[in-house]
Amino acid sequence: MRPGFNSLLAIWKSRNVITNVRKRNAWGLQLGEFEYRGVGNVSSRFNHSCAPNVSFQFDPPTLSFQTRAVRNIHQGEELFVAYEDLIGTKAERQGRLHPWGFICACPTCQNATAISDRFRKRLPDVVKQLLTEHARWLEGSSQPSSSIMGKLSKLLRKWIPSASNSSNIPAHISEALRCYEMMLHEGMEITSQFGQILIILTEYYLTKLDTPNLMKYLPVVERYYRMKDIPLPPHYERWRETVKKYEQLYKAHYSAKPSQKRYRGGNNHS
């Protein structure tokens, strides 16, 4: 048996080495209709964090785990993955981690508050409501329910009071921005909700032809989908083309100004 496999920590007291390592270090794999367990030479040595800085996916053709950075990682910084779902309060997350045989002491758990607990627990429902309101806005139908958005706004302001709340943008976009900032603060970039918020914001800024904000969020969208190893959204190339087009117009507009000024200056001098 390979030394690397045998060296993995096992807390189960089975006489069978394979059983010990599998229970403590194997990852669940869904391949088609079947579920498997896989042990990676490197990935099975990562520690857990409720704000992981790397994500990994299993690549069937190479039978390997591929690791991708969630955000910028400094030299010497430890790499962390998420063993369990990041949604839920600190107590709920600790409960799901109990079978792994440790109590999570990551900064997210150490610094957990009633506000962060409430945010993580209610995030799926909040994002689901924002998606509904965004779909209504895109269709140009009725305005979002003032009572629903009022409740969302009140809740989200408790989480991120400094987020944008401009009257020039729809209420659901203002709240989506709050969610985005809070998810960054909580280190929840690997969640599906983070990707859904990115789509809401990107679609809105594309509709408004807001190139600066598109340039801000498109790289984040691309990083998210590459990190998850899933195809980019169907309209992603159109978003990129829109940004490219307006970048060219912007450069053409401002690059022409200096020569125009020099020309007028020459006439005045003569």
Residue, then its C-alpha position, 0 to 999 in steps of 0.5 A: m500500500r502506498p506510503g502517502f495513503n497510509s500516512l493520512l490521519a485516521i481517527w476511526k479505530s477500525r482494524n482495516v487501514i483502508t476503512n480508517v482512511r476512507k472515513r476520515n479523508a475520502w471525498g464524496l464523488q457524484l459520477g452520473e447516477f453513482e456515488y463514489r468516495g475518492v482519496g486525493n494525494v494532496s486534496s485529502r490533506f487540506n484542512h477545513s475552513c468556513a471561508p475556504n480559499v481554494s475549491f477543488q473538483f474531480d476530473p474524471p478523464t485524469l482521475s485527479f482532483q483539480t484545485r483552484a483559488v477562490r480569491n488571491i492567496h498570499q505567499g505562505e498562506e495555508l490552503f483551506v477547503a470546505y468539508e461541508d456546506l457553508i450555509g447555516t449558523k455556527a452551531e449548525r455548521q459545527g454539527r455537520l462537521h462533528p463526524w470529521g472528528f474536530i471542532c472548527a476554529c477557523p476565523t469565521c467560527q471564532n468571530a461568528t456573531a448573531i448577524s453573521d449567523r442570521f445571514r448565513k442561515r437566511l441567505p438561500d431564501v434571500v437570494k431566491q427572492l432576489l432572483t424572483e424580483h430580478a426576473r420581474w424587473l427584466e420582464g418589465s412587468s409589475q414593480p417588486s412588492s414594496s412589502i417584500m423588498g422592504k423586509l429584505s432591505k431592512l434585513l440586509r441593512k443590518w448586515i451591510p449598512s454601508a452598502s449602496n442604497s442609491s435611489n437611482i437603482p432598483a431596490h433588488i439591485s441595492e440588496a443584491l449589492r449588500c449580499y455580494e459585499m457580505m458574502l465577500h466578508e464572510g468568505m462564501e465565494i464558493t456557494s451557488q448563491f454567490g454565483q446567482i448574485l453575480i448573474i443578477l448584478t451583471e445582467y443589470y449592468l449590461t441592461k444599463l450599459d454600465t461599462p465600468n461596473l461590467m468591467k468590475y464584475l465580469p472577471v469575478v463571474e469568469r473566476y467563479y465559473r472556472m473555479k466551479d469547473i462549469p460552463l460560463p453563462p450562455h450570454y457571457e460572450r455577449w457581455r464581454e463583447t459589450v464591454k469590449k465595444y464600449e472600451q474601444l469607444y471610450k479609448a477612441h473618444y479620449s485619445a482624440k481629445p489631445s490632438q484636437k486641443r493641440y490643433r486649436g492651440g496652434n490656431n490661437h497661437s498663429 
